[in-house]
Amino acid sequence: MSTVMTRPGRLAAAGQWMQRHGAAIRGIQWVVVAVYAFLILVPAVMPLPGDTAHLWNNLTLAAQFVFWGIWWPFVLLSMVMLGRVWCGVLCPEGALAEFASKYGRGWAIPHWMRWGGWPFVAFGLTTIYGQMVSVYQYPKAVLLVLGGSTFAAMIIGLLYGREKRVWCKYLCPVNGVFSLLARLAPFHYKVDEDAWRRSYKDGEHGHRVIPINCAPLVPLRNMKGASACHMCGRCSGHRDAIALTWRAPSSEVVELGDKQANAWDTALILYGLLGIAIGAFHWTASRWFVDLKMFFATWLVDHDITWPLDTNAPWFLFTHYPEQNDVFSWLDGTMVIGYILATALVYGTALLILLMGATRMLGRFNAVRLHHLTQGLIPIAGAGVFLGLSATTLSLLRAEHVSLWWASDMRIAILAIANLWSAWLAWLVTRRYSERFVQRGLAMVWFVAALAVVDSAWWLMFWGWASK
């Protein structure tokens, strides 16, 4: 009993430590900014690595490994393990956006920027464009995609808000993904509403309440869950009402999912993480992609239409690196876009139909229930993106002749855990809408079928196509 009772106190103390050492956290952010700037700027002006280059003697390969082999996969994992600590403590883009906002114009946030579809649209466009220019392989593409996003964040900061992270709140391409994954985190900053109300009379620690700056624009008094919070610690202890607290990893999805449910989150899960992202990872390994490209190329030649086979597209539109024997024709680039969109449409629609069936098993069809149940797929969606990004990690290690005998078993283990976690979340969600075991069981049959559809995508990529 004593161990259970001391844990919340220790965690709350960790939040208070972050609040007291805010200056040090800001200093860490600037160190990350410097490393980030070095890794995207310097390789972009260096020659591309030759055949004898290695991770330990070539900065371009080292930067590629850091960004796509370590940085992004484990940023995603950190969202599930720690909440959005990356956003509040380490993210260079957020730090620069807030810094620019401190000295900017301070304009009001326009209505168009508050549109709820931006997380889905920004994620989709960035993911597709990254594949068009081969962002995982070439430093100029990294500078264009990541550097362009950072530059846009600073411009938005200069124009809107005052010491705020307006870009992070509304336009960041991964804000929606981070928001979804953070709902699985085992702790959050919890608001004691009774203590908040008392503070109007009693103050904070018996003194006048000192205002704080919540850079990501979270309404602190009504803050629920961890999806929007950047976990920076600035609000810890505010009004004696906010403290870092443990929680069940399922609690936010199950208990708040109906209140947070909306069509854009559902679109991001089904057509974004389980559609566009799968297509982006799939096409390089897909036998179907090769067969379709050969079919269209043959048809074009037979009909004396040769301009789509030209390779004169600029590198910032389609991949163009002749010295690496890596050049996209107009057909190649169009095929990449079409394949990703077709994959998103097929997988997303199949999953939507199955989830609609699961929703119907729980009673009359209800959109809120559909959106709530869809959140049960967050673990398998996050695991898929992690596996897709880690494929780059493994390919770089394989090029260095590192033994990867464990990779297949690790992938199976990650998928198994994610499937069980998603199924458990869905089972708990169904209990919110029905106490009848038969209804819930029938809904789970549809949901497990949806999990099988997702698993089929990763089976194809890692085992199906690889074995041929």
C-alpha positions as CSV (number, residue, x, y, z in Angstrom):
1,M,0.0,0.0,0.0
2,S,2.8,2.4,0.8
3,T,4.4,2.0,-2.5
4,V,1.2,2.8,-4.3
5,M,0.6,5.9,-2.2
6,T,4.1,7.3,-2.8
7,R,4.1,7.0,-6.6
8,P,1.8,9.9,-7.3
9,G,3.8,12.1,-4.9
10,R,7.0,11.3,-6.6
11,L,5.6,11.9,-10.1
12,A,4.0,15.2,-9.0
13,A,7.5,16.2,-7.6
14,A,9.0,15.4,-11.0
15,G,6.5,17.8,-12.6
16,Q,7.4,20.5,-10.0
17,W,11.0,20.0,-10.8
18,M,10.3,20.7,-14.4
19,Q,8.4,23.8,-13.5
20,R,11.3,25.1,-11.3
21,H,13.9,24.3,-14.0
22,G,12.1,25.8,-17.0
23,A,15.2,27.8,-17.9
24,A,17.3,24.7,-18.1
25,I,14.6,23.0,-20.3
26,R,14.7,26.0,-22.6
27,G,18.5,25.7,-22.7
28,I,18.2,22.0,-23.7
29,Q,15.8,23.0,-26.5
30,W,18.4,25.4,-28.0
31,V,21.0,22.6,-27.9
32,V,18.6,20.4,-29.9
33,V,18.0,23.3,-32.3
34,A,21.7,23.6,-32.9
35,V,22.1,19.8,-33.5
36,Y,19.0,19.8,-35.7
37,A,20.2,22.8,-37.8
38,F,23.7,21.1,-38.2
39,L,22.2,17.8,-39.4
40,I,19.8,19.3,-42.0
41,L,22.1,22.1,-43.3
42,V,25.6,20.6,-43.5
43,P,24.8,17.3,-45.4
44,A,22.7,19.3,-47.9
45,V,25.9,21.0,-49.2
46,M,28.1,18.0,-49.1
47,P,28.7,15.5,-51.9
48,L,26.4,12.4,-51.8
49,P,28.1,9.4,-50.2
50,G,30.0,7.0,-52.4
51,D,30.0,3.2,-52.4
52,T,32.7,3.1,-49.7
53,A,31.0,5.4,-47.3
54,H,29.9,4.2,-43.9
55,L,27.8,5.5,-41.0
56,W,30.9,6.2,-38.9
57,N,32.9,8.1,-41.6
58,N,30.2,9.9,-43.6
59,L,28.2,12.8,-42.2
60,T,25.4,12.4,-44.7
61,L,24.8,8.7,-43.9
62,A,25.2,9.5,-40.2
63,A,22.5,12.2,-40.4
64,Q,20.2,9.9,-42.4
65,F,20.6,7.3,-39.6
66,V,20.0,9.9,-36.9
67,F,16.9,11.4,-38.5
68,W,15.1,8.3,-39.9
69,G,16.8,5.5,-38.0
70,I,16.6,6.8,-34.5
71,W,15.0,10.3,-34.2
72,W,11.6,9.8,-35.7
73,P,10.9,6.2,-34.7
74,F,11.7,6.9,-31.1
75,V,9.9,10.2,-31.0
76,L,6.8,8.2,-31.9
77,L,7.5,5.7,-29.2
78,S,8.1,8.5,-26.7
79,M,4.6,9.7,-27.3
80,V,3.2,6.4,-26.1
81,M,5.6,6.1,-23.2
82,L,5.9,9.7,-22.0
83,G,3.2,11.8,-23.6
84,R,4.2,14.8,-25.6
85,V,7.4,15.4,-23.7
86,W,9.2,15.6,-27.0
87,C,7.0,18.6,-28.0
88,G,7.5,20.5,-24.8
89,V,11.1,19.7,-23.9
90,L,13.0,18.8,-27.0
91,C,11.3,19.8,-30.3
92,P,13.4,22.3,-32.2
93,E,10.5,23.4,-34.4
94,G,8.3,24.2,-31.4
95,A,11.1,26.1,-29.7
96,L,11.8,28.2,-32.8
97,A,8.1,28.9,-33.3
98,E,7.7,30.1,-29.8
99,F,10.8,32.2,-30.0
100,A,9.7,33.9,-33.2
101,S,6.3,34.5,-31.6
102,K,7.9,36.3,-28.7
103,Y,9.2,39.0,-31.1
104,G,6.5,38.8,-33.8
105,R,3.5,40.8,-34.8
106,G,1.1,39.1,-32.3
107,W,-1.8,39.0,-34.7
108,A,-5.0,37.1,-33.8
109,I,-5.2,33.6,-35.0
110,P,-7.3,33.6,-38.2
111,H,-10.4,31.5,-38.6
112,W,-9.0,29.5,-41.5
113,M,-6.1,28.2,-39.4
114,R,-8.5,26.8,-36.8
115,W,-10.0,24.4,-39.3
116,G,-10.1,20.9,-37.8
117,G,-8.9,19.2,-41.0
118,W,-5.4,20.5,-41.0
119,P,-3.8,17.7,-38.9
120,F,-5.0,15.2,-41.5
121,V,-4.3,17.3,-44.6
122,A,-0.8,18.4,-43.4
123,F,0.1,14.8,-42.5
124,G,-1.1,13.5,-45.9
125,L,0.6,16.1,-48.0
126,T,3.9,16.0,-46.1
127,T,4.0,12.2,-46.3
128,I,3.2,12.0,-50.0
129,Y,5.6,14.8,-50.9
130,G,8.4,13.2,-48.8
131,Q,8.0,10.1,-51.0
132,M,8.0,12.1,-54.2
133,V,11.5,13.6,-53.3
134,S,12.8,10.5,-51.5
135,V,13.2,12.3,-48.1
136,Y,14.5,9.2,-46.4
137,Q,17.5,9.0,-48.8
138,Y,18.7,12.4,-49.7
139,P,19.8,15.4,-47.6
140,K,18.5,18.1,-50.0
141,A,15.1,16.5,-49.6
142,V,15.5,16.5,-45.8
143,L,16.3,20.2,-45.9
144,L,13.3,20.9,-48.2
145,V,10.8,19.0,-46.1
146,L,12.0,19.3,-42.5
147,G,13.7,22.7,-43.1
148,G,10.7,24.0,-45.0
149,S,8.4,22.9,-42.2
150,T,10.6,24.7,-39.6
151,F,10.8,27.8,-41.7
152,A,7.0,27.9,-42.0
153,A,6.7,27.4,-38.2
154,M,8.8,30.5,-37.6
155,I,6.9,32.6,-40.1
156,I,3.6,31.6,-38.4
157,G,5.2,32.4,-35.1
158,L,6.3,35.8,-36.3
159,L,2.8,36.6,-37.5
160,Y,0.4,35.1,-35.0
161,G,0.1,34.9,-31.2
162,R,2.5,36.2,-28.5
163,E,5.0,33.7,-27.1
164,K,2.7,30.9,-28.4
165,R,3.2,27.8,-30.5
166,V,0.4,28.5,-33.0
167,W,2.1,26.3,-35.6
168,C,2.2,23.4,-33.3
169,K,-1.4,23.8,-32.2
170,Y,-2.9,24.0,-35.7
171,L,-0.6,23.3,-38.6
172,C,2.3,21.0,-37.6
173,P,2.1,17.9,-39.9
174,V,2.6,15.5,-37.0
175,N,0.5,17.3,-34.4
176,G,-2.5,15.1,-35.1
177,V,-0.4,11.9,-34.9
178,F,1.2,13.0,-31.7
179,S,-2.2,13.9,-30.2
180,L,-3.5,10.4,-31.0
181,L,-0.5,8.5,-29.6
182,A,-0.3,10.7,-26.4
183,R,-3.7,9.4,-25.5
184,L,-2.0,6.1,-24.6
185,A,0.6,7.6,-22.3
186,P,0.5,6.3,-18.6
187,F,0.5,9.8,-17.1
188,H,-0.7,13.3,-17.6
189,Y,-1.0,16.7,-15.9
190,K,-4.3,16.4,-14.1
191,V,-6.4,19.4,-13.1
192,D,-8.2,19.3,-9.7
193,E,-11.3,21.4,-10.5
194,D,-12.2,21.8,-6.8
195,A,-8.7,23.2,-6.0
196,W,-8.9,25.5,-9.1
197,R,-12.2,26.9,-7.8
198,R,-10.7,27.4,-4.3
199,S,-7.8,29.3,-5.7
200,Y,-10.2,32.1,-6.7
201,K,-10.6,32.8,-3.0
202,D,-7.4,31.3,-1.4
203,G,-4.9,32.1,-4.1
204,E,-1.9,29.9,-4.9
205,H,0.1,28.7,-1.8
206,G,-1.8,31.5,0.1
207,H,-0.5,34.2,-2.3
208,R,-1.8,35.9,-5.4
209,V,-2.0,33.6,-8.4
210,I,0.8,34.1,-10.8
211,P,-0.3,33.8,-14.5
212,I,1.6,31.3,-16.6
213,N,2.2,31.0,-20.4
214,C,0.8,27.9,-21.9
215,A,2.6,28.0,-25.2
216,P,0.5,25.3,-27.0
217,L,-2.7,27.2,-26.1
218,V,-4.3,24.5,-23.9
219,P,-7.3,25.8,-21.8
220,L,-5.8,24.7,-18.5
221,R,-8.9,24.9,-16.4
222,N,-10.7,22.5,-18.7
223,M,-7.7,20.3,-19.6
224,K,-8.6,16.7,-19.9
225,G,-6.1,14.0,-20.9
226,A,-2.7,14.3,-22.6
227,S,-3.6,14.7,-26.3
228,A,-3.0,18.5,-26.5
229,C,-0.6,19.0,-23.5
230,H,3.1,19.4,-24.4
231,M,4.2,18.1,-21.0
232,C,6.6,21.0,-20.5
233,G,5.9,21.3,-16.8
234,R,5.2,25.1,-16.8
235,C,1.7,24.7,-15.3
236,S,2.7,22.2,-12.6
237,G,1.3,23.4,-9.3
238,H,-0.6,26.3,-10.9
239,R,-3.4,27.4,-8.6
240,D,-2.4,24.3,-6.4
241,A,-4.6,22.4,-8.9
242,I,-2.4,20.9,-11.6
243,A,-0.1,17.9,-10.9
244,L,1.7,15.3,-12.9
245,T,-0.3,12.1,-12.2
246,W,-0.3,8.4,-13.1
247,R,-3.3,7.0,-15.0
248,A,-4.3,3.8,-16.7
249,P,-2.9,3.8,-20.3
250,S,-6.5,3.0,-21.6
251,S,-8.2,5.7,-19.6
252,E,-8.2,8.6,-22.1
253,V,-9.4,6.6,-25.1
254,V,-12.0,4.7,-23.1
255,E,-13.3,7.5,-20.8
256,L,-12.8,10.6,-22.9
257,G,-12.9,9.1,-26.4
258,D,-16.6,9.9,-26.9
259,K,-16.0,13.6,-26.0
260,Q,-12.8,13.8,-28.1
261,A,-14.3,11.9,-31.0
262,N,-14.6,13.6,-34.4
263,A,-14.5,12.8,-38.0
264,W,-11.1,14.2,-38.7
265,D,-9.4,12.0,-36.0
266,T,-11.1,9.0,-37.6
267,A,-9.9,10.1,-41.1
268,L,-6.3,10.5,-39.7
269,I,-6.4,7.0,-38.2
270,L,-8.0,5.2,-41.1
271,Y,-7.0,7.1,-44.2
272,G,-3.8,8.7,-42.7
273,L,-1.9,6.3,-40.4
274,L,-3.5,3.2,-41.8
275,G,-3.8,4.3,-45.4
276,I,-1.4,7.0,-46.7
277,A,1.4,5.9,-44.3
278,I,1.1,2.3,-45.3
279,G,1.1,3.2,-49.0
280,A,4.2,5.4,-48.5
281,F,6.1,2.4,-46.9
282,H,4.6,-0.2,-49.3
283,W,5.5,1.1,-52.7
284,T,9.2,0.5,-52.6
285,A,8.7,-3.2,-51.7
286,S,5.5,-3.8,-53.7
287,R,5.5,-6.3,-56.6
288,W,2.2,-4.8,-57.6
289,F,3.7,-1.3,-58.0
290,V,6.4,-2.8,-60.4
291,D,3.8,-4.7,-62.4
292,L,1.5,-1.7,-62.7
293,K,4.4,0.5,-63.8
294,M,5.5,-1.9,-66.5
295,F,1.9,-2.2,-67.7
296,F,1.5,1.6,-68.0
297,A,4.9,2.0,-69.6
298,T,4.2,-0.6,-72.2
299,W,0.8,0.9,-73.0
300,L,2.4,4.4,-73.4
301,V,5.1,3.1,-75.7
302,D,2.6,1.1,-77.7
303,H,0.6,4.3,-78.2
304,D,3.6,6.4,-79.0
305,I,3.3,8.6,-75.9
306,T,6.8,8.9,-74.6
307,W,6.9,12.2,-72.6
308,P,5.7,10.5,-69.3
309,L,8.9,8.4,-69.5
310,D,11.2,11.5,-69.6
311,T,13.4,12.0,-66.5
312,N,13.7,15.8,-66.6
313,A,11.6,16.6,-63.5
314,P,13.6,18.8,-61.0
315,W,14.7,17.2,-57.8
316,F,12.3,19.2,-55.7
317,L,9.4,17.8,-57.6
318,F,10.4,14.2,-58.2
319,T,13.6,12.4,-57.2
320,H,16.4,13.3,-59.6
321,Y,19.9,12.1,-58.7
322,P,21.6,10.7,-61.9
323,E,24.9,10.3,-60.1
324,Q,23.2,7.8,-57.8
325,N,21.3,6.1,-60.7
326,D,18.1,7.2,-58.9
327,V,15.9,9.2,-61.2
328,F,12.1,9.4,-61.4
329,S,10.3,9.7,-64.7
330,W,7.0,11.6,-64.8
331,L,5.4,8.2,-64.8
332,D,7.3,7.0,-61.8
333,G,6.4,10.1,-59.7
334,T,2.7,9.9,-60.8
335,M,2.7,6.2,-60.0
336,V,4.0,6.9,-56.5
337,I,1.3,9.4,-55.8
338,G,-1.4,7.2,-57.3
339,Y,-0.2,4.1,-55.4
340,I,-0.2,5.8,-52.1
341,L,-3.6,7.4,-52.6
342,A,-5.1,4.1,-53.9
343,T,-3.7,2.2,-50.9
344,A,-5.2,4.8,-48.6
345,L,-8.5,4.6,-50.3
346,V,-8.6,0.7,-50.2
347,Y,-7.4,0.2,-46.7
348,G,-9.1,3.2,-45.2
349,T,-12.5,2.3,-46.7
350,A,-12.2,-1.4,-45.8
351,L,-11.5,-0.5,-42.2
352,L,-14.3,2.1,-42.2
353,I,-16.8,-0.5,-43.4
354,L,-15.7,-3.0,-40.8
355,L,-15.9,-0.4,-38.0
356,M,-19.3,0.6,-39.1
357,G,-20.3,-3.0,-38.8
358,A,-18.9,-3.2,-35.3
359,T,-20.7,0.0,-34.4
360,R,-24.0,-1.4,-35.7
361,M,-23.6,-4.5,-33.5
362,L,-23.8,-2.2,-30.4
363,G,-27.2,-0.8,-31.4
364,R,-28.5,1.8,-33.8
365,F,-25.7,3.3,-35.8
366,N,-24.2,6.4,-34.1
367,A,-21.3,8.5,-35.5
368,V,-19.9,9.3,-32.1
369,R,-19.7,5.6,-31.3
370,L,-18.0,4.9,-34.6
371,H,-15.4,7.6,-33.9
372,H,-14.9,6.4,-30.4
373,L,-14.4,2.8,-31.5
374,T,-12.0,3.9,-34.2
375,Q,-9.7,5.1,-31.5
376,G,-9.2,1.5,-30.4
377,L,-6.9,1.2,-33.5
378,I,-4.5,3.8,-32.3
379,P,-2.0,1.2,-30.9
380,I,-1.8,-0.8,-34.1
381,A,-1.7,2.4,-36.2
382,G,1.2,3.8,-34.1
383,A,3.0,0.4,-34.2
384,G,2.7,0.3,-38.0
385,V,4.3,3.7,-38.5
386,F,7.1,2.7,-36.0
387,L,7.7,-0.5,-38.0
388,G,7.7,1.4,-41.3
389,L,10.2,4.0,-40.1
390,S,12.4,1.3,-38.4
391,A,12.6,-0.4,-41.8
392,T,15.0,2.4,-42.7
393,T,16.9,1.8,-39.5
394,L,17.4,-1.8,-40.4
395,S,18.3,-1.2,-44.1
396,L,21.1,1.2,-42.9
397,L,22.3,-1.4,-40.4
398,R,22.1,-4.1,-43.0
399,A,24.3,-2.0,-45.3
400,E,26.9,-2.0,-42.5
401,H,26.7,-5.8,-42.3
402,V,25.1,-5.8,-38.9
403,S,23.4,-9.1,-38.0
404,L,19.6,-8.7,-38.0
405,W,18.5,-12.2,-37.2
406,W,16.2,-10.8,-34.5
407,A,14.3,-8.3,-36.7
408,S,11.6,-10.6,-37.9
409,D,10.8,-11.9,-34.4
410,M,10.8,-8.3,-33.1
411,R,8.4,-7.2,-35.7
412,I,6.0,-10.1,-34.9
413,A,6.2,-9.2,-31.2
414,I,5.5,-5.5,-31.8
415,L,2.5,-6.4,-34.0
416,A,1.2,-8.9,-31.5
417,I,1.4,-6.5,-28.6
418,A,-0.3,-3.7,-30.7
419,N,-3.1,-6.1,-31.8
420,L,-3.8,-7.2,-28.2
421,W,-3.7,-3.6,-27.0
422,S,-6.1,-2.4,-29.7
423,A,-8.4,-5.3,-29.1
424,W,-8.4,-4.6,-25.3
425,L,-9.2,-0.9,-25.9
426,A,-12.0,-1.8,-28.3
427,W,-13.4,-4.3,-25.7
428,L,-13.4,-1.6,-23.0
429,V,-15.0,0.9,-25.4
430,T,-17.8,-1.5,-26.2
431,R,-18.7,-1.7,-22.5
432,R,-19.5,2.0,-22.7
433,Y,-22.3,1.3,-25.0
434,S,-23.6,-2.1,-24.1
435,E,-23.6,-4.5,-21.1
436,R,-24.7,-7.4,-23.2
437,F,-21.9,-9.9,-23.8
438,V,-23.3,-11.1,-27.1
439,Q,-23.5,-7.6,-28.6
440,R,-20.0,-6.8,-27.5
441,G,-18.7,-10.1,-28.8
442,L,-20.3,-9.5,-32.2
443,A,-18.8,-6.0,-32.3
444,M,-15.4,-7.5,-31.5
445,V,-15.7,-10.0,-34.4
446,W,-15.9,-7.0,-36.8
447,F,-13.1,-5.2,-35.0
448,V,-10.8,-8.2,-35.1
449,A,-11.5,-8.4,-38.8
450,A,-10.3,-4.8,-39.1
451,L,-7.1,-5.7,-37.2
452,A,-6.6,-8.6,-39.7
453,V,-6.8,-6.1,-42.6
454,V,-4.1,-3.9,-41.0
455,D,-1.9,-6.9,-40.3
456,S,-2.2,-8.0,-43.9
457,A,-0.4,-4.8,-45.0
458,W,2.6,-5.5,-42.8
459,W,2.6,-9.2,-43.7
460,L,2.8,-8.2,-47.4
461,M,5.7,-5.7,-46.8
462,F,7.8,-7.7,-44.4
463,W,7.1,-11.3,-45.4
464,G,4.8,-11.7,-48.5
465,W,6.7,-9.7,-51.1
466,A,10.1,-10.3,-49.4
467,S,9.7,-14.1,-49.9
468,K,9.2,-13.9,-53.7
